[in-house]
């Protein structure tokens, strides 16, 4: 089985370590710069309104959402969903996070290709991410020809999604810095803090790519070993 095969941990361990490190970097950067008040004393909700106005996005709503670091842009109803810790805080970290989500709103307004592709493949990825391993191991354990390959192909959508997500997130962060500078909302010192927060967040998406790739390689390893034995 997947979780009891020592070879699985051999493949998964690098991705696990990178994922834990990425989470640590995000928390560390967020907690550090969440304690640093921005020069404009501008809370996240106010910053969101200003950045949306600068971008000409007057049809994007702003909502408060539960959780910590649960901030996101929802293209379905064109809303910025900001956690209370970000929306109500006049910190450097809040500026970076809000600007990043506004970057996604700008991507949506401009019909940005990678973002459009990511949205299009979400239903297939959601299905393949849980159904793919089931089909793979059912075919592998029961030794049904070609069935494991079908499961492998279904799960491969997870890697495609992670690869497409990476440029979407990096581009949103690039837009975030540009928006804050164009709006004269950050100093050079604050820009360093914003970049630190956004770079840490980007590492989590790199970790997602490595995790999906390591799982796929494990499936390929099992499949190639089975074919050699047969």
MOQUIDA-V18336 format. One line per field, one symbol per residue. phi: phi as a letter, one per 20 degrees, with the letter a starting at -180 (. if undefined). burial: + if it has 9 or more other ideal C-beta (glycine too) atoms within 8 Angstrom, else -. Layout:
# MOQUIDA-V18336
phi=???
burial=???
This chain:
# MOQUIDA-V18336
phi=.gedegfffffeggffffffffffffffffffefedfffeldfgffffffffffemdeddeccecfndlefaddffclceddfffefddedfffgfffffffgfffgffelgggffffffegfffffffdfgfffgfffffelegmfgfffffffffffgfffffgffffffffffffffffeldcefffgfffffffffffffffffffffffffffffgffffffffe
burial=-------+--++-+++-++-+++-++-+++-+++-+-+---++++-+++++++++-+--+-+--+---+++-+----++++++-+++-++++++++++++++++++++---+-+++++--++--+-+++-++++++++++------++++++-+++++++++-+++-++++++++++-+++-+-++---++-+++++++++++++++++++++++++++++++--+----
